[in-house]
Amino acid sequence: MADRVWHSLLFELGLLFISVPIMAAYLSISLWQAFWLDIGFVVFYLVFNYCYTYLYEKFFYASRG
């Protein structure tokens, strides 16, 4: 479980650093506004990624062993 949490956190952190400047430039908003906008996406997808991975492992790998 700890590996799953670290993978999700590091993935979202890397995505945050890439997407904030792009969102700020595209939407013509400040980096601070783009950061908070992206935090909303990060929180949603962090929870989604964790739940999806957990359920995938539970349903598809439980029958194998």
Secondary structure, 3 states (H helix, E strand, C coil): CHHHHHHHHHHHHHHHHHHHHHHHHHHCCCHHHHHHHHHHHHHHHHHHHHHHHHHHHHHHCCCCC
